[in-house]
Amino acid sequence: MTIRQFRRLARRRQIIDSIEDPLTQRVLRCAFLGPGKRSWVQVALIIGGDNTPNTVCQIAHRGLNSVTFARENHDTIEP
């Protein structure tokens, strides 16, 4: 699943909660569930721990790669 596809979903919170890695959950929550759209720079600053914008972006992509996007129903996710 791409970042663009993920942004369009209404069930983002359920998908994030289904991911097992706590750091990945935290990055995705920070990037996609907060008020407004955040840049990867802002997400990296919030996450801290010497994480760079590129690092948090890669974490998000890896986390979303484990989720499949059902094309026939655009709001159905199969982990």
mmCIF file as gemmi writes it, N, C-alpha and C atoms, coordinates in Angstrom:
data_model
loop_
_atom_site.group_PDB
_atom_site.id
_atom_site.type_symbol
_atom_site.label_atom_id
_atom_site.label_alt_id
_atom_site.label_comp_id
_atom_site.label_asym_id
_atom_site.label_entity_id
_atom_site.label_seq_id
_atom_site.pdbx_PDB_ins_code
_atom_site.Cartn_x
_atom_site.Cartn_y
_atom_site.Cartn_z
_atom_site.occupancy
_atom_site.B_iso_or_equiv
_atom_site.pdbx_formal_charge
_atom_site.auth_seq_id
_atom_site.auth_asym_id
_atom_site.pdbx_PDB_model_num
ATOM 1 N N . MET Axp A 1 ? 0.841 -1.167 0 1 0 ? 1 A 1
ATOM 2 C CA . MET Axp A 1 ? 0 0 0 1 0 ? 1 A 1
ATOM 3 C C . MET Axp A 1 ? 0.887 1.231 0 1 0 ? 1 A 1
ATOM 4 N N . THR Axp A 2 ? 0.525 2.2 -0.775 1 0 ? 2 A 1
ATOM 5 C CA . THR Axp A 2 ? 1.304 3.427 -0.827 1 0 ? 2 A 1
ATOM 6 C C . THR Axp A 2 ? 0.806 4.407 0.229 1 0 ? 2 A 1
ATOM 7 N N . ILE Axp A 3 ? 1.616 5.424 0.484 1 0 ? 3 A 1
ATOM 8 C CA . ILE Axp A 3 ? 1.236 6.483 1.421 1 0 ? 3 A 1
ATOM 9 C C . ILE Axp A 3 ? -0.034 7.177 0.934 1 0 ? 3 A 1
ATOM 10 N N . ARG Axp A 4 ? -0.118 7.429 -0.356 1 0 ? 4 A 1
ATOM 11 C CA . ARG Axp A 4 ? -1.289 8.107 -0.928 1 0 ? 4 A 1
ATOM 12 C C . ARG Axp A 4 ? -2.559 7.289 -0.711 1 0 ? 4 A 1
ATOM 13 N N . GLN Axp A 5 ? -2.499 5.978 -0.932 1 0 ? 5 A 1
ATOM 14 C CA . GLN Axp A 5 ? -3.657 5.119 -0.706 1 0 ? 5 A 1
ATOM 15 C C . GLN Axp A 5 ? -4.043 5.125 0.764 1 0 ? 5 A 1
ATOM 16 N N . PHE Axp A 6 ? -3.037 5.09 1.631 1 0 ? 6 A 1
ATOM 17 C CA . PHE Axp A 6 ? -3.31 5.058 3.062 1 0 ? 6 A 1
ATOM 18 C C . PHE Axp A 6 ? -3.989 6.347 3.528 1 0 ? 6 A 1
ATOM 19 N N . ARG Axp A 7 ? -3.567 7.486 3.017 1 0 ? 7 A 1
ATOM 20 C CA . ARG Axp A 7 ? -4.173 8.773 3.41 1 0 ? 7 A 1
ATOM 21 C C . ARG Axp A 7 ? -5.656 8.838 3.059 1 0 ? 7 A 1
ATOM 22 N N . ARG Axp A 8 ? -6.079 8.129 2.016 1 0 ? 8 A 1
ATOM 23 C CA . ARG Axp A 8 ? -7.469 8.175 1.56 1 0 ? 8 A 1
ATOM 24 C C . ARG Axp A 8 ? -8.412 7.298 2.376 1 0 ? 8 A 1
ATOM 25 N N . LEU Axp A 9 ? -7.858 6.416 3.2 1 0 ? 9 A 1
ATOM 26 C CA . LEU Axp A 9 ? -8.69 5.468 3.937 1 0 ? 9 A 1
ATOM 27 C C . LEU Axp A 9 ? -9.33 6.102 5.167 1 0 ? 9 A 1
ATOM 28 N N . ALA Axp A 10 ? -10.527 5.653 5.473 1 0 ? 10 A 1
ATOM 29 C CA . ALA Axp A 10 ? -11.221 6.124 6.672 1 0 ? 10 A 1
ATOM 30 C C . ALA Axp A 10 ? -10.825 5.312 7.897 1 0 ? 10 A 1
ATOM 31 N N . ARG Axp A 11 ? -10.302 4.096 7.701 1 0 ? 11 A 1
ATOM 32 C CA . ARG Axp A 11 ? -10.001 3.198 8.819 1 0 ? 11 A 1
ATOM 33 C C . ARG Axp A 11 ? -8.514 3.184 9.169 1 0 ? 11 A 1
ATOM 34 N N . ARG Axp A 12 ? -7.859 4.312 9.09 1 0 ? 12 A 1
ATOM 35 C CA . ARG Axp A 12 ? -6.42 4.375 9.355 1 0 ? 12 A 1
ATOM 36 C C . ARG Axp A 12 ? -6.073 3.927 10.768 1 0 ? 12 A 1
ATOM 37 N N . ARG Axp A 13 ? -6.851 4.337 11.746 1 0 ? 13 A 1
ATOM 38 C CA . ARG Axp A 13 ? -6.547 3.995 13.148 1 0 ? 13 A 1
ATOM 39 C C . ARG Axp A 13 ? -6.558 2.474 13.356 1 0 ? 13 A 1
ATOM 40 N N . GLN Axp A 14 ? -7.518 1.783 12.783 1 0 ? 14 A 1
ATOM 41 C CA . GLN Axp A 14 ? -7.593 0.322 12.907 1 0 ? 14 A 1
ATOM 42 C C . GLN Axp A 14 ? -6.389 -0.348 12.259 1 0 ? 14 A 1
ATOM 43 N N . ILE Axp A 15 ? -5.962 0.167 11.138 1 0 ? 15 A 1
ATOM 44 C CA . ILE Axp A 15 ? -4.809 -0.399 10.449 1 0 ? 15 A 1
ATOM 45 C C . ILE Axp A 15 ? -3.547 -0.2 11.275 1 0 ? 15 A 1
ATOM 46 N N . ILE Axp A 16 ? -3.368 0.99 11.811 1 0 ? 16 A 1
ATOM 47 C CA . ILE Axp A 16 ? -2.187 1.284 12.629 1 0 ? 16 A 1
ATOM 48 C C . ILE Axp A 16 ? -2.179 0.399 13.867 1 0 ? 16 A 1
ATOM 49 N N . ASP Axp A 17 ? -3.328 0.216 14.487 1 0 ? 17 A 1
ATOM 50 C CA . ASP Axp A 17 ? -3.398 -0.631 15.683 1 0 ? 17 A 1
ATOM 51 C C . ASP Axp A 17 ? -3.088 -2.099 15.379 1 0 ? 17 A 1
ATOM 52 N N . SER Axp A 18 ? -3.277 -2.525 14.141 1 0 ? 18 A 1
ATOM 53 C CA . SER Axp A 18 ? -3.016 -3.919 13.785 1 0 ? 18 A 1
ATOM 54 C C . SER Axp A 18 ? -1.531 -4.201 13.545 1 0 ? 18 A 1
ATOM 55 N N . ILE Axp A 19 ? -0.72 -3.174 13.415 1 0 ? 19 A 1
ATOM 56 C CA . ILE Axp A 19 ? 0.721 -3.345 13.201 1 0 ? 19 A 1
ATOM 57 C C . ILE Axp A 19 ? 1.375 -3.662 14.533 1 0 ? 19 A 1
ATOM 58 N N . GLU Axp A 20 ? 2.279 -4.649 14.533 1 0 ? 20 A 1
ATOM 59 C CA . GLU Axp A 20 ? 2.859 -5.146 15.781 1 0 ? 20 A 1
ATOM 60 C C . GLU Axp A 20 ? 3.973 -4.276 16.337 1 0 ? 20 A 1
ATOM 61 N N . ASP Axp A 21 ? 4.781 -3.656 15.507 1 0 ? 21 A 1
ATOM 62 C CA . ASP Axp A 21 ? 5.941 -2.897 15.97 1 0 ? 21 A 1
ATOM 63 C C . ASP Axp A 21 ? 5.51 -1.567 16.58 1 0 ? 21 A 1
ATOM 64 N N . PRO Axp A 22 ? 5.856 -1.313 17.865 1 0 ? 22 A 1
ATOM 65 C CA . PRO Axp A 22 ? 5.421 -0.074 18.517 1 0 ? 22 A 1
ATOM 66 C C . PRO Axp A 22 ? 6.012 1.198 17.902 1 0 ? 22 A 1
ATOM 67 N N . LEU Axp A 23 ? 7.256 1.144 17.409 1 0 ? 23 A 1
ATOM 68 C CA . LEU Axp A 23 ? 7.849 2.329 16.786 1 0 ? 23 A 1
ATOM 69 C C . LEU Axp A 23 ? 7.126 2.656 15.489 1 0 ? 23 A 1
ATOM 70 N N . THR Axp A 24 ? 6.815 1.643 14.71 1 0 ? 24 A 1
ATOM 71 C CA . THR Axp A 24 ? 6.077 1.86 13.466 1 0 ? 24 A 1
ATOM 72 C C . THR Axp A 24 ? 4.701 2.439 13.755 1 0 ? 24 A 1
ATOM 73 N N . GLN Axp A 25 ? 4.029 1.917 14.774 1 0 ? 25 A 1
ATOM 74 C CA . GLN Axp A 25 ? 2.729 2.47 15.166 1 0 ? 25 A 1
ATOM 75 C C . GLN Axp A 25 ? 2.86 3.939 15.536 1 0 ? 25 A 1
ATOM 76 N N . ARG Axp A 26 ? 3.878 4.262 16.31 1 0 ? 26 A 1
ATOM 77 C CA . ARG Axp A 26 ? 4.069 5.65 16.764 1 0 ? 26 A 1
ATOM 78 C C . ARG Axp A 26 ? 4.334 6.588 15.583 1 0 ? 26 A 1
ATOM 79 N N . VAL Axp A 27 ? 5.169 6.143 14.652 1 0 ? 27 A 1
ATOM 80 C CA . VAL Axp A 27 ? 5.463 6.959 13.468 1 0 ? 27 A 1
ATOM 81 C C . VAL Axp A 27 ? 4.196 7.183 12.647 1 0 ? 27 A 1
ATOM 82 N N . LEU Axp A 28 ? 3.431 6.122 12.412 1 0 ? 28 A 1
ATOM 83 C CA . LEU Axp A 28 ? 2.212 6.249 11.608 1 0 ? 28 A 1
ATOM 84 C C . LEU Axp A 28 ? 1.157 7.105 12.304 1 0 ? 28 A 1
ATOM 85 N N . ARG Axp A 29 ? 1.023 6.948 13.611 1 0 ? 29 A 1
ATOM 86 C CA . ARG Axp A 29 ? 0.074 7.797 14.345 1 0 ? 29 A 1
ATOM 87 C C . ARG Axp A 29 ? 0.457 9.265 14.236 1 0 ? 29 A 1
ATOM 88 N N . CYS Axp A 30 ? 1.731 9.527 14.43 1 0 ? 30 A 1
ATOM 89 C CA . CYS Axp A 30 ? 2.216 10.905 14.383 1 0 ? 30 A 1
ATOM 90 C C . CYS Axp A 30 ? 2.023 11.507 12.994 1 0 ? 30 A 1
ATOM 91 N N . ALA Axp A 31 ? 2.294 10.722 11.968 1 0 ? 31 A 1
ATOM 92 C CA . ALA Axp A 31 ? 2.231 11.225 10.6 1 0 ? 31 A 1
ATOM 93 C C . ALA Axp A 31 ? 0.807 11.358 10.064 1 0 ? 31 A 1
ATOM 94 N N . PHE Axp A 32 ? -0.094 10.441 10.464 1 0 ? 32 A 1
ATOM 95 C CA . PHE Axp A 32 ? -1.394 10.385 9.801 1 0 ? 32 A 1
ATOM 96 C C . PHE Axp A 32 ? -2.613 10.617 10.683 1 0 ? 32 A 1
ATOM 97 N N . LEU Axp A 33 ? -2.463 10.638 12 1 0 ? 33 A 1
ATOM 98 C CA . LEU Axp A 33 ? -3.645 10.789 12.841 1 0 ? 33 A 1
ATOM 99 C C . LEU Axp A 33 ? -3.7 12.125 13.572 1 0 ? 33 A 1
ATOM 100 N N . GLY Axp A 34 ? -2.687 12.913 13.445 1 0 ? 34 A 1
ATOM 101 C CA . GLY Axp A 34 ? -2.682 14.203 14.131 1 0 ? 34 A 1
ATOM 102 C C . GLY Axp A 34 ? -3.501 15.239 13.388 1 0 ? 34 A 1
ATOM 103 N N . PRO Axp A 35 ? -3.575 16.423 13.957 1 0 ? 35 A 1
ATOM 104 C CA . PRO Axp A 35 ? -4.314 17.5 13.291 1 0 ? 35 A 1
ATOM 105 C C . PRO Axp A 35 ? -3.514 18.024 12.099 1 0 ? 35 A 1
ATOM 106 N N . GLY Axp A 36 ? -4.061 17.906 10.928 1 0 ? 36 A 1
ATOM 107 C CA . GLY Axp A 36 ? -3.387 18.405 9.736 1 0 ? 36 A 1
ATOM 108 C C . GLY Axp A 36 ? -2.326 17.458 9.216 1 0 ? 36 A 1
ATOM 109 N N . LYS Axp A 37 ? -1.695 17.864 8.165 1 0 ? 37 A 1
ATOM 110 C CA . LYS Axp A 37 ? -0.68 17.049 7.507 1 0 ? 37 A 1
ATOM 111 C C . LYS Axp A 37 ? 0.698 17.446 8.039 1 0 ? 37 A 1
ATOM 112 N N . ARG Axp A 38 ? 1.479 16.454 8.481 1 0 ? 38 A 1
ATOM 113 C CA . ARG Axp A 38 ? 2.818 16.723 8.999 1 0 ? 38 A 1
ATOM 114 C C . ARG Axp A 38 ? 3.865 16.261 7.996 1 0 ? 38 A 1
ATOM 115 N N . SER Axp A 39 ? 4.965 17.001 7.938 1 0 ? 39 A 1
ATOM 116 C CA . SER Axp A 39 ? 6.08 16.597 7.089 1 0 ? 39 A 1
ATOM 117 C C . SER Axp A 39 ? 6.895 15.535 7.817 1 0 ? 39 A 1
ATOM 118 N N . TRP Axp A 40 ? 7.749 14.846 7.075 1 0 ? 40 A 1
ATOM 119 C CA . TRP Axp A 40 ? 8.607 13.833 7.694 1 0 ? 40 A 1
ATOM 120 C C . TRP Axp A 40 ? 9.602 14.487 8.647 1 0 ? 40 A 1
ATOM 121 N N . VAL Axp A 41 ? 9.968 15.73 8.393 1 0 ? 41 A 1
ATOM 122 C CA . VAL Axp A 41 ? 10.851 16.458 9.311 1 0 ? 41 A 1
ATOM 123 C C . VAL Axp A 41 ? 10.155 16.649 10.653 1 0 ? 41 A 1
ATOM 124 N N . GLN Axp A 42 ? 8.897 17.066 10.625 1 0 ? 42 A 1
ATOM 125 C CA . GLN Axp A 42 ? 8.137 17.252 11.857 1 0 ? 42 A 1
ATOM 126 C C . GLN Axp A 42 ? 7.957 15.93 12.597 1 0 ? 42 A 1
ATOM 127 N N . VAL Axp A 43 ? 7.675 14.865 11.859 1 0 ? 43 A 1
ATOM 128 C CA . VAL Axp A 43 ? 7.497 13.55 12.476 1 0 ? 43 A 1
ATOM 129 C C . VAL Axp A 43 ? 8.797 13.115 13.151 1 0 ? 43 A 1
ATOM 130 N N . ALA Axp A 44 ? 9.933 13.306 12.478 1 0 ? 44 A 1
ATOM 131 C CA . ALA Axp A 44 ? 11.227 12.92 13.043 1 0 ? 44 A 1
ATOM 132 C C . ALA Axp A 44 ? 11.523 13.705 14.319 1 0 ? 44 A 1
ATOM 133 N N . LEU Axp A 45 ? 11.18 14.978 14.348 1 0 ? 45 A 1
ATOM 134 C CA . LEU Axp A 45 ? 11.406 15.782 15.55 1 0 ? 45 A 1
ATOM 135 C C . LEU Axp A 45 ? 10.526 15.312 16.702 1 0 ? 45 A 1
ATOM 136 N N . ILE Axp A 46 ? 9.306 14.94 16.417 1 0 ? 46 A 1
ATOM 137 C CA . ILE Axp A 46 ? 8.388 14.462 17.456 1 0 ? 46 A 1
ATOM 138 C C . ILE Axp A 46 ? 8.835 13.1 17.983 1 0 ? 46 A 1
ATOM 139 N N . ILE Axp A 47 ? 9.228 12.201 17.094 1 0 ? 47 A 1
ATOM 140 C CA . ILE Axp A 47 ? 9.661 10.86 17.487 1 0 ? 47 A 1
ATOM 141 C C . ILE Axp A 47 ? 10.97 10.933 18.272 1 0 ? 47 A 1
ATOM 142 N N . GLY Axp A 48 ? 11.881 11.785 17.841 1 0 ? 48 A 1
ATOM 143 C CA . GLY Axp A 48 ? 13.161 11.95 18.539 1 0 ? 48 A 1
ATOM 144 C C . GLY Axp A 48 ? 14.066 10.747 18.355 1 0 ? 48 A 1
ATOM 145 N N . GLY Axp A 49 ? 15.005 10.559 19.297 1 0 ? 49 A 1
ATOM 146 C CA . GLY Axp A 49 ? 15.886 9.4 19.258 1 0 ? 49 A 1
ATOM 147 C C . GLY Axp A 49 ? 16.838 9.386 18.083 1 0 ? 49 A 1
ATOM 148 N N . ASP Axp A 50 ? 17.296 10.533 17.624 1 0 ? 50 A 1
ATOM 149 C CA . ASP Axp A 50 ? 18.206 10.643 16.479 1 0 ? 50 A 1
ATOM 150 C C . ASP Axp A 50 ? 17.626 10.075 15.192 1 0 ? 50 A 1
ATOM 151 N N . ASN Axp A 51 ? 16.314 10.006 15.09 1 0 ? 51 A 1
ATOM 152 C CA . ASN Axp A 51 ? 15.675 9.577 13.846 1 0 ? 51 A 1
ATOM 153 C C . ASN Axp A 51 ? 15.656 10.743 12.869 1 0 ? 51 A 1
ATOM 154 N N . THR Axp A 52 ? 16.024 10.464 11.637 1 0 ? 52 A 1
ATOM 155 C CA . THR Axp A 52 ? 16.021 11.48 10.591 1 0 ? 52 A 1
ATOM 156 C C . THR Axp A 52 ? 14.698 11.415 9.839 1 0 ? 52 A 1
ATOM 157 N N . PRO Axp A 53 ? 14.391 12.447 9.048 1 0 ? 53 A 1
ATOM 158 C CA . PRO Axp A 53 ? 13.176 12.387 8.232 1 0 ? 53 A 1
ATOM 159 C C . PRO Axp A 53 ? 13.165 11.174 7.296 1 0 ? 53 A 1
ATOM 160 N N . ASN Axp A 54 ? 14.324 10.841 6.75 1 0 ? 54 A 1
ATOM 161 C CA . ASN Axp A 54 ? 14.405 9.682 5.862 1 0 ? 54 A 1
ATOM 162 C C . ASN Axp A 54 ? 14.122 8.39 6.626 1 0 ? 54 A 1
ATOM 163 N N . THR Axp A 55 ? 14.612 8.294 7.861 1 0 ? 55 A 1
ATOM 164 C CA . THR Axp A 55 ? 14.401 7.105 8.674 1 0 ? 55 A 1
ATOM 165 C C . THR Axp A 55 ? 12.92 6.891 8.976 1 0 ? 55 A 1
ATOM 166 N N . VAL Axp A 56 ? 12.223 7.934 9.423 1 0 ? 56 A 1
ATOM 167 C CA . VAL Axp A 56 ? 10.802 7.767 9.756 1 0 ? 56 A 1
ATOM 168 C C . VAL Axp A 56 ? 9.972 7.495 8.509 1 0 ? 56 A 1
ATOM 169 N N . CYS Axp A 57 ? 10.375 8.052 7.385 1 0 ? 57 A 1
ATOM 170 C CA . CYS Axp A 57 ? 9.687 7.768 6.125 1 0 ? 57 A 1
ATOM 171 C C . CYS Axp A 57 ? 9.847 6.291 5.759 1 0 ? 57 A 1
ATOM 172 N N . GLN Axp A 58 ? 11.05 5.755 5.909 1 0 ? 58 A 1
ATOM 173 C CA . GLN Axp A 58 ? 11.283 4.343 5.618 1 0 ? 58 A 1
ATOM 174 C C . GLN Axp A 58 ? 10.516 3.439 6.575 1 0 ? 58 A 1
ATOM 175 N N . ILE Axp A 59 ? 10.453 3.815 7.844 1 0 ? 59 A 1
ATOM 176 C CA . ILE Axp A 59 ? 9.687 3.036 8.826 1 0 ? 59 A 1
ATOM 177 C C . ILE Axp A 59 ? 8.217 2.976 8.413 1 0 ? 59 A 1
ATOM 178 N N . ALA Axp A 60 ? 7.677 4.123 7.995 1 0 ? 60 A 1
ATOM 179 C CA . ALA Axp A 60 ? 6.275 4.173 7.572 1 0 ? 60 A 1
ATOM 180 C C . ALA Axp A 60 ? 6.04 3.304 6.341 1 0 ? 60 A 1
ATOM 181 N N . HIS Axp A 61 ? 6.928 3.394 5.363 1 0 ? 61 A 1
ATOM 182 C CA . HIS Axp A 61 ? 6.773 2.589 4.149 1 0 ? 61 A 1
ATOM 183 C C . HIS Axp A 61 ? 6.837 1.102 4.46 1 0 ? 61 A 1
ATOM 184 N N . ARG Axp A 62 ? 7.768 0.69 5.305 1 0 ? 62 A 1
ATOM 185 C CA . ARG Axp A 62 ? 7.872 -0.731 5.666 1 0 ? 62 A 1
ATOM 186 C C . ARG Axp A 62 ? 6.624 -1.207 6.396 1 0 ? 62 A 1
ATOM 187 N N . GLY Axp A 63 ? 6.106 -0.372 7.273 1 0 ? 63 A 1
ATOM 188 C CA . GLY Axp A 63 ? 4.9 -0.753 8.003 1 0 ? 63 A 1
ATOM 189 C C . GLY Axp A 63 ? 3.698 -0.896 7.094 1 0 ? 63 A 1
ATOM 190 N N . LEU Axp A 64 ? 3.599 -0.016 6.101 1 0 ? 64 A 1
ATOM 191 C CA . LEU Axp A 64 ? 2.453 -0.071 5.193 1 0 ? 64 A 1
ATOM 192 C C . LEU Axp A 64 ? 2.608 -1.163 4.142 1 0 ? 64 A 1
ATOM 193 N N . ASN Axp A 65 ? 3.832 -1.616 3.887 1 0 ? 65 A 1
ATOM 194 C CA . ASN Axp A 65 ? 4.025 -2.701 2.928 1 0 ? 65 A 1
ATOM 195 C C . ASN Axp A 65 ? 3.436 -4.009 3.423 1 0 ? 65 A 1
ATOM 196 N N . SER Axp A 66 ? 3.257 -4.137 4.735 1 0 ? 66 A 1
ATOM 197 C CA . SER Axp A 66 ? 2.678 -5.363 5.28 1 0 ? 66 A 1
ATOM 198 C C . SER Axp A 66 ? 1.158 -5.385 5.173 1 0 ? 66 A 1
ATOM 199 N N . VAL Axp A 67 ? 0.556 -4.284 4.743 1 0 ? 67 A 1
ATOM 200 C CA . VAL Axp A 67 ? -0.895 -4.173 4.62 1 0 ? 67 A 1
ATOM 201 C C . VAL Axp A 67 ? -1.253 -4.222 3.143 1 0 ? 67 A 1
ATOM 202 N N . THR Axp A 68 ? -2.246 -5.049 2.796 1 0 ? 68 A 1
ATOM 203 C CA . THR Axp A 68 ? -2.678 -5.116 1.403 1 0 ? 68 A 1
ATOM 204 C C . THR Axp A 68 ? -3.937 -4.284 1.211 1 0 ? 68 A 1
ATOM 205 N N . PHE Axp A 69 ? -4.086 -3.756 0.032 1 0 ? 69 A 1
ATOM 206 C CA . PHE Axp A 69 ? -5.188 -2.875 -0.31 1 0 ? 69 A 1
ATOM 207 C C . PHE Axp A 69 ? -6.138 -3.62 -1.223 1 0 ? 69 A 1
ATOM 208 N N . ALA Axp A 70 ? -7.371 -3.831 -0.769 1 0 ? 70 A 1
ATOM 209 C CA . ALA Axp A 70 ? -8.372 -4.519 -1.58 1 0 ? 70 A 1
ATOM 210 C C . ALA Axp A 70 ? -8.944 -3.543 -2.601 1 0 ? 70 A 1
ATOM 211 N N . ARG Axp A 71 ? -8.701 -3.79 -3.854 1 0 ? 71 A 1
ATOM 212 C CA . ARG Axp A 71 ? -9.083 -2.84 -4.9 1 0 ? 71 A 1
ATOM 213 C C . ARG Axp A 71 ? -10.594 -2.769 -5.138 1 0 ? 71 A 1
ATOM 214 N N . GLU Axp A 72 ? -11.301 -3.872 -4.921 1 0 ? 72 A 1
ATOM 215 C CA . GLU Axp A 72 ? -12.738 -3.846 -5.205 1 0 ? 72 A 1
ATOM 216 C C . GLU Axp A 72 ? -13.51 -3.005 -4.193 1 0 ? 72 A 1
ATOM 217 N N . ASN Axp A 73 ? -13.04 -2.937 -2.965 1 0 ? 73 A 1
ATOM 218 C CA . ASN Axp A 73 ? -13.67 -2.111 -1.939 1 0 ? 73 A 1
ATOM 219 C C . ASN Axp A 73 ? -12.574 -1.217 -1.368 1 0 ? 73 A 1
ATOM 220 N N . HIS Axp A 74 ? -12.561 0.031 -1.751 1 0 ? 74 A 1
ATOM 221 C CA . HIS Axp A 74 ? -11.454 0.928 -1.442 1 0 ? 74 A 1
ATOM 222 C C . HIS Axp A 74 ? -11.256 1.209 0.033 1 0 ? 74 A 1
ATOM 223 N N . ASP Axp A 75 ? -12.129 0.74 0.879 1 0 ? 75 A 1
ATOM 224 C CA . ASP Axp A 75 ? -11.954 0.974 2.315 1 0 ? 75 A 1
ATOM 225 C C . ASP Axp A 75 ? -11.729 -0.317 3.073 1 0 ? 75 A 1
ATOM 226 N N . THR Axp A 76 ? -11.438 -1.401 2.393 1 0 ? 76 A 1
ATOM 227 C CA . THR Axp A 76 ? -11.209 -2.679 3.047 1 0 ? 76 A 1
ATOM 228 C C . THR Axp A 76 ? -9.714 -2.97 3.074 1 0 ? 76 A 1
ATOM 229 N N . ILE Axp A 77 ? -9.235 -3.329 4.225 1 0 ? 77 A 1
ATOM 230 C CA . ILE Axp A 77 ? -7.82 -3.62 4.393 1 0 ? 77 A 1
ATOM 231 C C . ILE Axp A 77 ? -7.677 -5.034 4.893 1 0 ? 77 A 1
ATOM 232 N N . GLU Axp A 78 ? -6.729 -5.746 4.323 1 0 ? 78 A 1
ATOM 233 C CA . GLU Axp A 78 ? -6.427 -7.095 4.764 1 0 ? 78 A 1
ATOM 234 C C . GLU Axp A 78 ? -4.981 -7.127 5.234 1 0 ? 78 A 1
ATOM 235 N N . PRO Axp A 79 ? -4.726 -7.258 6.562 1 0 ? 79 A 1
ATOM 236 C CA . PRO Axp A 79 ? -3.347 -7.262 7.051 1 0 ? 79 A 1
ATOM 237 C C . PRO Axp A 79 ? -2.585 -8.497 6.625 1 0 ? 79 A 1
